[in-house]
Amino acid sequence: MRIGIVGTGNMAEALGTQWAAAGHELLVGGRDAARAAALAERIGARAGGLADAAAFGDAVLLALPYDAAVEAAAVLPLRGQALIDCSNPVGAGFTLVTEGGPSAARRIADAAPGAHVVKAFNVCHEGVWRLTPPVFDGRPLTVPLCGDDEGALTLVRELVKDLGCEPVAAGGLERAGLLEATAALLIGLWVGEGVDAQAIAPPRAFATGGH
């Protein structure tokens, strides 16, 4: 698969490294040509500008902070690609800066009507995506996906599996805000309170009162 990576930060490197190792063809695009070239060399990809990465991929990873992601989505040359939004609109106090309005994913989709946005990879720290694979207590990590286009979802499911993870349908893009709120809650527990956030949910057998 051809994958464009828009951005040169930690998420771009973590996911790009795994996908390059899985045999995909990558092009890293950044505003800073030197940073894009350096990242591309580290992960075994080509380098270019933001527009080059967007035009290159069958799937495009939008690996930018939320504010920059919306701005970039509005100008990128996207023509029907799967656009993966991994951003978290989390501000001070681990609150959503999008509270009361559309989700980050919806705002990105509205800014880029030529793309099929899939919300994914936003719940975990970039360090998790560097694990090969992310398996905990013998159980592969599950990655929830929100999107409206089945073709785009199919591509992203393949990319999830390339990480050694299991994709799970979390609904259409209208539910992406729930994923973003989940990330805000978990980050607040992990970082703000030092709590093992996994401990807040019972095993599935007990989730609805059964056992």
mmCIF file of the C-alpha atoms, coordinates in Angstrom:
data_MODEL
# 
_entry.id   MODEL 
# 
loop_
_atom_site.group_PDB 
_atom_site.id 
_atom_site.type_symbol 
_atom_site.label_atom_id 
_atom_site.label_alt_id 
_atom_site.label_comp_id 
_atom_site.label_asym_id 
_atom_site.label_entity_id 
_atom_site.label_seq_id 
_atom_site.pdbx_PDB_ins_code 
_atom_site.Cartn_x 
_atom_site.Cartn_y 
_atom_site.Cartn_z 
_atom_site.occupancy 
_atom_site.B_iso_or_equiv 
_atom_site.pdbx_formal_charge 
_atom_site.auth_seq_id 
_atom_site.auth_comp_id 
_atom_site.auth_asym_id 
_atom_site.auth_atom_id 
_atom_site.pdbx_PDB_model_num 
ATOM 1   C CA . MET A 1 1   ? 0.000   0.000   0.000  1.00 0.00 ? 1   MET A CA 1 
ATOM 2   C CA . ARG A 1 2   ? 1.138   3.565   -0.644 1.00 0.00 ? 2   ARG A CA 1 
ATOM 3   C CA . ILE A 1 3   ? 0.948   5.629   2.533  1.00 0.00 ? 3   ILE A CA 1 
ATOM 4   C CA . GLY A 1 4   ? 1.433   9.365   2.794  1.00 0.00 ? 4   GLY A CA 1 
ATOM 5   C CA . ILE A 1 5   ? 2.479   10.661  6.189  1.00 0.00 ? 5   ILE A CA 1 
ATOM 6   C CA . VAL A 1 6   ? 1.663   14.291  6.826  1.00 0.00 ? 6   VAL A CA 1 
ATOM 7   C CA . GLY A 1 7   ? 3.856   15.414  9.707  1.00 0.00 ? 7   GLY A CA 1 
ATOM 8   C CA . THR A 1 8   ? 7.264   14.628  11.143 1.00 0.00 ? 8   THR A CA 1 
ATOM 9   C CA . GLY A 1 9   ? 6.588   14.173  14.867 1.00 0.00 ? 9   GLY A CA 1 
ATOM 10  C CA . ASN A 1 10  ? 6.472   11.180  17.188 1.00 0.00 ? 10  ASN A CA 1 
ATOM 11  C CA . MET A 1 11  ? 3.252   9.646   15.871 1.00 0.00 ? 11  MET A CA 1 
ATOM 12  C CA . ALA A 1 12  ? 4.507   9.958   12.298 1.00 0.00 ? 12  ALA A CA 1 
ATOM 13  C CA . GLU A 1 13  ? 7.720   8.169   13.225 1.00 0.00 ? 13  GLU A CA 1 
ATOM 14  C CA . ALA A 1 14  ? 6.149   5.471   15.403 1.00 0.00 ? 14  ALA A CA 1 
ATOM 15  C CA . LEU A 1 15  ? 3.462   4.409   12.940 1.00 0.00 ? 15  LEU A CA 1 
ATOM 16  C CA . GLY A 1 16  ? 5.599   5.032   9.870  1.00 0.00 ? 16  GLY A CA 1 
ATOM 17  C CA . THR A 1 17  ? 8.371   2.790   11.207 1.00 0.00 ? 17  THR A CA 1 
ATOM 18  C CA . GLN A 1 18  ? 5.943   -0.096  11.660 1.00 0.00 ? 18  GLN A CA 1 
ATOM 19  C CA . TRP A 1 19  ? 4.293   0.308   8.281  1.00 0.00 ? 19  TRP A CA 1 
ATOM 20  C CA . ALA A 1 20  ? 7.598   0.579   6.455  1.00 0.00 ? 20  ALA A CA 1 
ATOM 21  C CA . ALA A 1 21  ? 8.736   -2.614  8.183  1.00 0.00 ? 21  ALA A CA 1 
ATOM 22  C CA . ALA A 1 22  ? 5.520   -4.282  6.993  1.00 0.00 ? 22  ALA A CA 1 
ATOM 23  C CA . GLY A 1 23  ? 6.528   -3.549  3.401  1.00 0.00 ? 23  GLY A CA 1 
ATOM 24  C CA . HIS A 1 24  ? 4.395   -0.511  2.580  1.00 0.00 ? 24  HIS A CA 1 
ATOM 25  C CA . GLU A 1 25  ? 5.708   2.324   0.413  1.00 0.00 ? 25  GLU A CA 1 
ATOM 26  C CA . LEU A 1 26  ? 5.803   5.576   2.370  1.00 0.00 ? 26  LEU A CA 1 
ATOM 27  C CA . LEU A 1 27  ? 6.311   9.244   1.624  1.00 0.00 ? 27  LEU A CA 1 
ATOM 28  C CA . VAL A 1 28  ? 6.848   11.608  4.554  1.00 0.00 ? 28  VAL A CA 1 
ATOM 29  C CA . GLY A 1 29  ? 5.778   15.194  4.058  1.00 0.00 ? 29  GLY A CA 1 
ATOM 30  C CA . GLY A 1 30  ? 6.550   18.132  6.303  1.00 0.00 ? 30  GLY A CA 1 
ATOM 31  C CA . ARG A 1 31  ? 6.766   21.914  6.262  1.00 0.00 ? 31  ARG A CA 1 
ATOM 32  C CA . ASP A 1 32  ? 10.430  21.566  7.234  1.00 0.00 ? 32  ASP A CA 1 
ATOM 33  C CA . ALA A 1 33  ? 12.144  19.772  4.370  1.00 0.00 ? 33  ALA A CA 1 
ATOM 34  C CA . ALA A 1 34  ? 15.180  18.829  6.465  1.00 0.00 ? 34  ALA A CA 1 
ATOM 35  C CA . ARG A 1 35  ? 13.045  17.217  9.193  1.00 0.00 ? 35  ARG A CA 1 
ATOM 36  C CA . ALA A 1 36  ? 10.984  15.345  6.608  1.00 0.00 ? 36  ALA A CA 1 
ATOM 37  C CA . ALA A 1 37  ? 14.154  14.056  4.918  1.00 0.00 ? 37  ALA A CA 1 
ATOM 38  C CA . ALA A 1 38  ? 15.664  12.987  8.240  1.00 0.00 ? 38  ALA A CA 1 
ATOM 39  C CA . LEU A 1 39  ? 12.544  11.086  9.293  1.00 0.00 ? 39  LEU A CA 1 
ATOM 40  C CA . ALA A 1 40  ? 12.211  9.476   5.877  1.00 0.00 ? 40  ALA A CA 1 
ATOM 41  C CA . GLU A 1 41  ? 15.800  8.264   6.085  1.00 0.00 ? 41  GLU A CA 1 
ATOM 42  C CA . ARG A 1 42  ? 15.248  6.807   9.570  1.00 0.00 ? 42  ARG A CA 1 
ATOM 43  C CA . ILE A 1 43  ? 12.183  4.802   8.597  1.00 0.00 ? 43  ILE A CA 1 
ATOM 44  C CA . GLY A 1 44  ? 13.068  3.919   5.008  1.00 0.00 ? 44  GLY A CA 1 
ATOM 45  C CA . ALA A 1 45  ? 10.690  6.223   3.152  1.00 0.00 ? 45  ALA A CA 1 
ATOM 46  C CA . ARG A 1 46  ? 10.734  8.974   0.563  1.00 0.00 ? 46  ARG A CA 1 
ATOM 47  C CA . ALA A 1 47  ? 10.453  12.630  1.553  1.00 0.00 ? 47  ALA A CA 1 
ATOM 48  C CA . GLY A 1 48  ? 8.573   15.629  0.237  1.00 0.00 ? 48  GLY A CA 1 
ATOM 49  C CA . GLY A 1 49  ? 6.214   18.377  1.208  1.00 0.00 ? 49  GLY A CA 1 
ATOM 50  C CA . LEU A 1 50  ? 2.803   18.107  2.862  1.00 0.00 ? 50  LEU A CA 1 
ATOM 51  C CA . ALA A 1 51  ? 1.019   18.180  -0.490 1.00 0.00 ? 51  ALA A CA 1 
ATOM 52  C CA . ASP A 1 52  ? 3.328   15.476  -1.856 1.00 0.00 ? 52  ASP A CA 1 
ATOM 53  C CA . ALA A 1 53  ? 2.426   13.137  1.002  1.00 0.00 ? 53  ALA A CA 1 
ATOM 54  C CA . ALA A 1 54  ? -1.293  13.771  0.588  1.00 0.00 ? 54  ALA A CA 1 
ATOM 55  C CA . ALA A 1 55  ? -1.231  13.144  -3.147 1.00 0.00 ? 55  ALA A CA 1 
ATOM 56  C CA . PHE A 1 56  ? 0.981   10.053  -2.815 1.00 0.00 ? 56  PHE A CA 1 
ATOM 57  C CA . GLY A 1 57  ? -0.993  7.792   -0.533 1.00 0.00 ? 57  GLY A CA 1 
ATOM 58  C CA . ASP A 1 58  ? -3.856  5.359   -0.938 1.00 0.00 ? 58  ASP A CA 1 
ATOM 59  C CA . ALA A 1 59  ? -4.075  6.113   2.782  1.00 0.00 ? 59  ALA A CA 1 
ATOM 60  C CA . VAL A 1 60  ? -2.820  9.323   4.386  1.00 0.00 ? 60  VAL A CA 1 
ATOM 61  C CA . LEU A 1 61  ? -1.873  9.630   8.045  1.00 0.00 ? 61  LEU A CA 1 
ATOM 62  C CA . LEU A 1 62  ? -2.601  13.139  9.299  1.00 0.00 ? 62  LEU A CA 1 
ATOM 63  C CA . ALA A 1 63  ? -0.041  13.149  12.120 1.00 0.00 ? 63  ALA A CA 1 
ATOM 64  C CA . LEU A 1 64  ? -0.363  16.747  13.224 1.00 0.00 ? 64  LEU A CA 1 
ATOM 65  C CA . PRO A 1 65  ? -1.657  18.435  16.375 1.00 0.00 ? 65  PRO A CA 1 
ATOM 66  C CA . TYR A 1 66  ? -5.390  19.092  16.240 1.00 0.00 ? 66  TYR A CA 1 
ATOM 67  C CA . ASP A 1 67  ? -5.277  22.794  15.327 1.00 0.00 ? 67  ASP A CA 1 
ATOM 68  C CA . ALA A 1 68  ? -2.686  22.244  12.625 1.00 0.00 ? 68  ALA A CA 1 
ATOM 69  C CA . ALA A 1 69  ? -4.521  19.159  11.339 1.00 0.00 ? 69  ALA A CA 1 
ATOM 70  C CA . VAL A 1 70  ? -7.710  21.075  10.538 1.00 0.00 ? 70  VAL A CA 1 
ATOM 71  C CA . GLU A 1 71  ? -5.738  23.842  8.864  1.00 0.00 ? 71  GLU A CA 1 
ATOM 72  C CA . ALA A 1 72  ? -3.710  21.366  6.785  1.00 0.00 ? 72  ALA A CA 1 
ATOM 73  C CA . ALA A 1 73  ? -6.721  19.271  5.790  1.00 0.00 ? 73  ALA A CA 1 
ATOM 74  C CA . ALA A 1 74  ? -8.300  22.310  4.163  1.00 0.00 ? 74  ALA A CA 1 
ATOM 75  C CA . VAL A 1 75  ? -5.447  22.766  1.688  1.00 0.00 ? 75  VAL A CA 1 
ATOM 76  C CA . LEU A 1 76  ? -4.142  19.247  1.059  1.00 0.00 ? 76  LEU A CA 1 
ATOM 77  C CA . PRO A 1 77  ? -4.787  17.725  -2.413 1.00 0.00 ? 77  PRO A CA 1 
ATOM 78  C CA . LEU A 1 78  ? -6.958  14.828  -1.229 1.00 0.00 ? 78  LEU A CA 1 
ATOM 79  C CA . ARG A 1 79  ? -8.955  12.883  -3.810 1.00 0.00 ? 79  ARG A CA 1 
ATOM 80  C CA . GLY A 1 80  ? -10.848 10.033  -2.218 1.00 0.00 ? 80  GLY A CA 1 
ATOM 81  C CA . GLN A 1 81  ? -8.066  8.705   -0.001 1.00 0.00 ? 81  GLN A CA 1 
ATOM 82  C CA . ALA A 1 82  ? -8.504  7.291   3.462  1.00 0.00 ? 82  ALA A CA 1 
ATOM 83  C CA . LEU A 1 83  ? -7.423  10.152  5.740  1.00 0.00 ? 83  LEU A CA 1 
ATOM 84  C CA . ILE A 1 84  ? -6.426  8.828   9.171  1.00 0.00 ? 84  ILE A CA 1 
ATOM 85  C CA . ASP A 1 85  ? -6.993  11.292  11.986 1.00 0.00 ? 85  ASP A CA 1 
ATOM 86  C CA . CYS A 1 86  ? -5.015  10.397  15.114 1.00 0.00 ? 86  CYS A CA 1 
ATOM 87  C CA . SER A 1 87  ? -5.317  13.792  16.773 1.00 0.00 ? 87  SER A CA 1 
ATOM 88  C CA . ASN A 1 88  ? -6.598  14.505  20.263 1.00 0.00 ? 88  ASN A CA 1 
ATOM 89  C CA . PRO A 1 89  ? -8.196  17.909  20.904 1.00 0.00 ? 89  PRO A CA 1 
ATOM 90  C CA . VAL A 1 90  ? -7.183  17.833  24.571 1.00 0.00 ? 90  VAL A CA 1 
ATOM 91  C CA . GLY A 1 91  ? -6.383  21.073  26.367 1.00 0.00 ? 91  GLY A CA 1 
ATOM 92  C CA . ALA A 1 92  ? -5.569  22.284  29.853 1.00 0.00 ? 92  ALA A CA 1 
ATOM 93  C CA . GLY A 1 93  ? -6.996  20.147  32.625 1.00 0.00 ? 93  GLY A CA 1 
ATOM 94  C CA . PHE A 1 94  ? -7.364  17.213  30.195 1.00 0.00 ? 94  PHE A CA 1 
ATOM 95  C CA . THR A 1 95  ? -10.559 18.733  28.775 1.00 0.00 ? 95  THR A CA 1 
ATOM 96  C CA . LEU A 1 96  ? -11.770 18.662  25.186 1.00 0.00 ? 96  LEU A CA 1 
ATOM 97  C CA . VAL A 1 97  ? -11.198 21.927  23.363 1.00 0.00 ? 97  VAL A CA 1 
ATOM 98  C CA . THR A 1 98  ? -13.980 20.840  20.987 1.00 0.00 ? 98  THR A CA 1 
ATOM 99  C CA . GLU A 1 99  ? -16.525 20.409  23.790 1.00 0.00 ? 99  GLU A CA 1 
ATOM 100 C CA . GLY A 1 100 ? -19.972 21.592  22.722 1.00 0.00 ? 100 GLY A CA 1 
ATOM 101 C CA . GLY A 1 101 ? -19.134 21.461  19.036 1.00 0.00 ? 101 GLY A CA 1 
ATOM 102 C CA . PRO A 1 102 ? -18.201 19.010  16.297 1.00 0.00 ? 102 PRO A CA 1 
ATOM 103 C CA . SER A 1 103 ? -15.443 16.505  17.001 1.00 0.00 ? 103 SER A CA 1 
ATOM 104 C CA . ALA A 1 104 ? -11.934 17.055  15.687 1.00 0.00 ? 104 ALA A CA 1 
ATOM 105 C CA . ALA A 1 105 ? -12.524 14.273  13.165 1.00 0.00 ? 105 ALA A CA 1 
ATOM 106 C CA . ARG A 1 106 ? -15.722 15.917  11.903 1.00 0.00 ? 106 ARG A CA 1 
ATOM 107 C CA . ARG A 1 107 ? -13.999 19.279  11.566 1.00 0.00 ? 107 ARG A CA 1 
ATOM 108 C CA . ILE A 1 108 ? -11.199 17.641  9.605  1.00 0.00 ? 108 ILE A CA 1 
ATOM 109 C CA . ALA A 1 109 ? -13.736 15.863  7.390  1.00 0.00 ? 109 ALA A CA 1 
ATOM 110 C CA . ASP A 1 110 ? -15.572 19.141  6.764  1.00 0.00 ? 110 ASP A CA 1 
ATOM 111 C CA . ALA A 1 111 ? -12.267 20.813  5.882  1.00 0.00 ? 111 ALA A CA 1 
ATOM 112 C CA . ALA A 1 112 ? -11.325 17.985  3.489  1.00 0.00 ? 112 ALA A CA 1 
ATOM 113 C CA . PRO A 1 113 ? -14.493 16.928  1.636  1.00 0.00 ? 113 PRO A CA 1 
ATOM 114 C CA . GLY A 1 114 ? -12.373 15.068  -0.912 1.00 0.00 ? 114 GLY A CA 1 
ATOM 115 C CA . ALA A 1 115 ? -11.170 12.529  1.655  1.00 0.00 ? 115 ALA A CA 1 
ATOM 116 C CA . HIS A 1 116 ? -12.701 9.715   3.709  1.00 0.00 ? 116 HIS A CA 1 
ATOM 117 C CA . VAL A 1 117 ? -11.751 10.404  7.317  1.00 0.00 ? 117 VAL A CA 1 
ATOM 118 C CA . VAL A 1 118 ? -11.162 7.518   9.720  1.00 0.00 ? 118 VAL A CA 1 
ATOM 119 C CA . LYS A 1 119 ? -10.544 8.233   13.408 1.00 0.00 ? 119 LYS A CA 1 
ATOM 120 C CA . ALA A 1 120 ? -7.906  5.823   14.702 1.00 0.00 ? 120 ALA A CA 1 
ATOM 121 C CA . PHE A 1 121 ? -4.757  5.456   16.839 1.00 0.00 ? 121 PHE A CA 1 
ATOM 122 C CA . ASN A 1 122 ? -5.678  8.385   19.112 1.00 0.00 ? 122 ASN A CA 1 
ATOM 123 C CA . VAL A 1 123 ? -6.217  6.489   22.376 1.00 0.00 ? 123 VAL A CA 1 
ATOM 124 C CA . CYS A 1 124 ? -2.607  5.387   22.954 1.00 0.00 ? 124 CYS A CA 1 
ATOM 125 C CA . HIS A 1 125 ? 0.672   7.205   23.500 1.00 0.00 ? 125 HIS A CA 1 
ATOM 126 C CA . GLU A 1 126 ? 3.080   7.052   20.577 1.00 0.00 ? 126 GLU A CA 1 
ATOM 127 C CA . GLY A 1 127 ? 5.339   4.748   22.594 1.00 0.00 ? 127 GLY A CA 1 
ATOM 128 C CA . VAL A 1 128 ? 2.713   2.027   22.382 1.00 0.00 ? 128 VAL A CA 1 
ATOM 129 C CA . TRP A 1 129 ? 2.872   2.071   18.596 1.00 0.00 ? 129 TRP A CA 1 
ATOM 130 C CA . ARG A 1 130 ? 6.617   1.432   18.762 1.00 0.00 ? 130 ARG A CA 1 
ATOM 131 C CA . LEU A 1 131 ? 6.074   -1.945  20.456 1.00 0.00 ? 131 LEU A CA 1 
ATOM 132 C CA . THR A 1 132 ? 6.448   -4.979  18.206 1.00 0.00 ? 132 THR A CA 1 
ATOM 133 C CA . PRO A 1 133 ? 3.735   -5.950  18.733 1.00 0.00 ? 133 PRO A CA 1 
ATOM 134 C CA . PRO A 1 134 ? 1.595   -4.185  21.370 1.00 0.00 ? 134 PRO A CA 1 
ATOM 135 C CA . VAL A 1 135 ? 0.509   -7.299  23.282 1.00 0.00 ? 135 VAL A CA 1 
ATOM 136 C CA . PHE A 1 136 ? -0.326  -7.067  26.980 1.00 0.00 ? 136 PHE A CA 1 
ATOM 137 C CA . ASP A 1 137 ? -0.813  -10.155 29.180 1.00 0.00 ? 137 ASP A CA 1 
ATOM 138 C CA . GLY A 1 138 ? -1.073  -12.217 26.005 1.00 0.00 ? 138 GLY A CA 1 
ATOM 139 C CA . ARG A 1 139 ? -3.842  -10.058 24.529 1.00 0.00 ? 139 ARG A CA 1 
ATOM 140 C CA . PRO A 1 140 ? -3.215  -7.945  21.402 1.00 0.00 ? 140 PRO A CA 1 
ATOM 141 C CA . LEU A 1 141 ? -4.187  -4.308  21.670 1.00 0.00 ? 141 LEU A CA 1 
ATOM 142 C CA . THR A 1 142 ? -7.576  -3.467  20.169 1.00 0.00 ? 142 THR A CA 1 
ATOM 143 C CA . VAL A 1 143 ? -7.808  -0.317  18.051 1.00 0.00 ? 143 VAL A CA 1 
ATOM 144 C CA . PRO A 1 144 ? -11.267 1.275   17.664 1.00 0.00 ? 144 PRO A CA 1 
ATOM 145 C CA . LEU A 1 145 ? -12.057 2.875   14.305 1.00 0.00 ? 145 LEU A CA 1 
ATOM 146 C CA . CYS A 1 146 ? -14.747 5.420   13.435 1.00 0.00 ? 146 CYS A CA 1 
ATOM 147 C CA . GLY A 1 147 ? -15.561 6.177   9.810  1.00 0.00 ? 147 GLY A CA 1 
ATOM 148 C CA . ASP A 1 148 ? -18.300 6.273   7.211  1.00 0.00 ? 148 ASP A CA 1 
ATOM 149 C CA . ASP A 1 149 ? -16.600 4.860   4.105  1.00 0.00 ? 149 ASP A CA 1 
ATOM 150 C CA . GLU A 1 150 ? -16.191 1.092   4.006  1.00 0.00 ? 150 GLU A CA 1 
ATOM 151 C CA . GLY A 1 151 ? -13.315 1.208   1.537  1.00 0.00 ? 151 GLY A CA 1 
ATOM 152 C CA . ALA A 1 152 ? -11.348 3.565   3.763  1.00 0.00 ? 152 ALA A CA 1 
ATOM 153 C CA . LEU A 1 153 ? -12.128 1.471   6.830  1.00 0.00 ? 153 LEU A CA 1 
ATOM 154 C CA . THR A 1 154 ? -10.893 -1.653  5.041  1.00 0.00 ? 154 THR A CA 1 
ATOM 155 C CA . LEU A 1 155 ? -7.526  -0.002  4.323  1.00 0.00 ? 155 LEU A CA 1 
ATOM 156 C CA . VAL A 1 156 ? -7.132  1.197   7.902  1.00 0.00 ? 156 VAL A CA 1 
ATOM 157 C CA . ARG A 1 157 ? -8.054  -2.232  9.288  1.00 0.00 ? 157 ARG A CA 1 
ATOM 158 C CA . GLU A 1 158 ? -5.144  -3.662  7.277  1.00 0.00 ? 158 GLU A CA 1 
ATOM 159 C CA . LEU A 1 159 ? -2.809  -1.053  8.734  1.00 0.00 ? 159 LEU A CA 1 
ATOM 160 C CA . VAL A 1 160 ? -3.989  -1.857  12.264 1.00 0.00 ? 160 VAL A CA 1 
ATOM 161 C CA . LYS A 1 161 ? -3.278  -5.538  11.710 1.00 0.00 ? 161 LYS A CA 1 
ATOM 162 C CA . ASP A 1 162 ? 0.197   -4.666  10.400 1.00 0.00 ? 162 ASP A CA 1 
ATOM 163 C CA . LEU A 1 163 ? 0.947   -3.359  13.905 1.00 0.00 ? 163 LEU A CA 1 
ATOM 164 C CA . GLY A 1 164 ? -0.051  -6.682  15.454 1.00 0.00 ? 164 GLY A CA 1 
ATOM 165 C CA . CYS A 1 165 ? -3.282  -5.131  16.759 1.00 0.00 ? 165 CYS A CA 1 
ATOM 166 C CA . GLU A 1 166 ? -6.951  -5.979  16.292 1.00 0.00 ? 166 GLU A CA 1 
ATOM 167 C CA . PRO A 1 167 ? -9.268  -3.430  14.641 1.00 0.00 ? 167 PRO A CA 1 
ATOM 168 C CA . VAL A 1 168 ? -12.753 -2.994  16.039 1.00 0.00 ? 168 VAL A CA 1 
ATOM 169 C CA . ALA A 1 169 ? -15.670 -1.048  14.572 1.00 0.00 ? 169 ALA A CA 1 
ATOM 170 C CA . ALA A 1 170 ? -16.637 1.837   16.849 1.00 0.00 ? 170 ALA A CA 1 
ATOM 171 C CA . GLY A 1 171 ? -19.309 3.276   14.562 1.00 0.00 ? 171 GLY A CA 1 
ATOM 172 C CA . GLY A 1 172 ? -19.558 6.023   12.014 1.00 0.00 ? 172 GLY A CA 1 
ATOM 173 C CA . LEU A 1 173 ? -17.695 9.296   12.076 1.00 0.00 ? 173 LEU A CA 1 
ATOM 174 C CA . GLU A 1 174 ? -20.464 10.796  14.212 1.00 0.00 ? 174 GLU A CA 1 
ATOM 175 C CA . ARG A 1 175 ? -19.079 8.684   17.067 1.00 0.00 ? 175 ARG A CA 1 
ATOM 176 C CA . ALA A 1 176 ? -15.495 9.936   16.706 1.00 0.00 ? 176 ALA A CA 1 
ATOM 177 C CA . GLY A 1 177 ? -16.136 12.480  19.437 1.00 0.00 ? 177 GLY A CA 1 
ATOM 178 C CA . LEU A 1 178 ? -16.638 9.587   21.846 1.00 0.00 ? 178 LEU A CA 1 
ATOM 179 C CA . LEU A 1 179 ? -13.165 8.274   21.003 1.00 0.00 ? 179 LEU A CA 1 
ATOM 180 C CA . GLU A 1 180 ? -11.722 11.737  21.554 1.00 0.00 ? 180 GLU A CA 1 
ATOM 181 C CA . ALA A 1 181 ? -13.518 12.070  24.892 1.00 0.00 ? 181 ALA A CA 1 
ATOM 182 C CA . THR A 1 182 ? -12.291 8.605   25.882 1.00 0.00 ? 182 THR A CA 1 
ATOM 183 C CA . ALA A 1 183 ? -8.717  9.675   25.161 1.00 0.00 ? 183 ALA A CA 1 
ATOM 184 C CA . ALA A 1 184 ? -9.162  12.836  27.252 1.00 0.00 ? 184 ALA A CA 1 
ATOM 185 C CA . LEU A 1 185 ? -10.517 10.782  30.165 1.00 0.00 ? 185 LEU A CA 1 
ATOM 186 C CA . LEU A 1 186 ? -7.770  8.158   29.965 1.00 0.00 ? 186 LEU A CA 1 
ATOM 187 C CA . ILE A 1 187 ? -4.961  10.703  29.617 1.00 0.00 ? 187 ILE A CA 1 
ATOM 188 C CA . GLY A 1 188 ? -6.320  12.538  32.642 1.00 0.00 ? 188 GLY A CA 1 
ATOM 189 C CA . LEU A 1 189 ? -6.368  9.347   34.680 1.00 0.00 ? 189 LEU A CA 1 
ATOM 190 C CA . TRP A 1 190 ? -2.968  8.113   33.533 1.00 0.00 ? 190 TRP A CA 1 
ATOM 191 C CA . VAL A 1 191 ? -1.103  11.406  33.673 1.00 0.00 ? 191 VAL A CA 1 
ATOM 192 C CA . GLY A 1 192 ? -3.124  13.573  36.020 1.00 0.00 ? 192 GLY A CA 1 
ATOM 193 C CA . GLU A 1 193 ? -4.083  11.011  38.651 1.00 0.00 ? 193 GLU A CA 1 
ATOM 194 C CA . GLY A 1 194 ? -1.535  8.227   38.176 1.00 0.00 ? 194 GLY A CA 1 
ATOM 195 C CA . VAL A 1 195 ? -4.364  5.695   37.863 1.00 0.00 ? 195 VAL A CA 1 
ATOM 196 C CA . ASP A 1 196 ? -4.280  2.432   35.914 1.00 0.00 ? 196 ASP A CA 1 
ATOM 197 C CA . ALA A 1 197 ? -7.149  3.365   33.610 1.00 0.00 ? 197 ALA A CA 1 
ATOM 198 C CA . GLN A 1 198 ? -7.704  -0.257  32.568 1.00 0.00 ? 198 GLN A CA 1 
ATOM 199 C CA . ALA A 1 199 ? -8.955  -0.909  36.080 1.00 0.00 ? 199 ALA A CA 1 
ATOM 200 C CA . ILE A 1 200 ? -12.062 1.253   35.583 1.00 0.00 ? 200 ILE A CA 1 
ATOM 201 C CA . ALA A 1 201 ? -13.761 -1.322  33.316 1.00 0.00 ? 201 ALA A CA 1 
ATOM 202 C CA . PRO A 1 202 ? -14.807 -4.850  34.315 1.00 0.00 ? 202 PRO A CA 1 
ATOM 203 C CA . PRO A 1 203 ? -14.234 -7.880  32.075 1.00 0.00 ? 203 PRO A CA 1 
ATOM 204 C CA . ARG A 1 204 ? -16.795 -8.155  29.298 1.00 0.00 ? 204 ARG A CA 1 
ATOM 205 C CA . ALA A 1 205 ? -18.563 -11.068 31.014 1.00 0.00 ? 205 ALA A CA 1 
ATOM 206 C CA . PHE A 1 206 ? -19.502 -8.685  33.848 1.00 0.00 ? 206 PHE A CA 1 
ATOM 207 C CA . ALA A 1 207 ? -20.094 -5.558  31.778 1.00 0.00 ? 207 ALA A CA 1 
ATOM 208 C CA . THR A 1 208 ? -23.870 -5.976  31.574 1.00 0.00 ? 208 THR A CA 1 
ATOM 209 C CA . GLY A 1 209 ? -24.387 -7.696  34.891 1.00 0.00 ? 209 GLY A CA 1 
ATOM 210 C CA . GLY A 1 210 ? -23.780 -11.237 33.630 1.00 0.00 ? 210 GLY A CA 1 
ATOM 211 C CA . HIS A 1 211 ? -21.015 -13.581 34.763 1.00 0.00 ? 211 HIS A CA 1 
# 
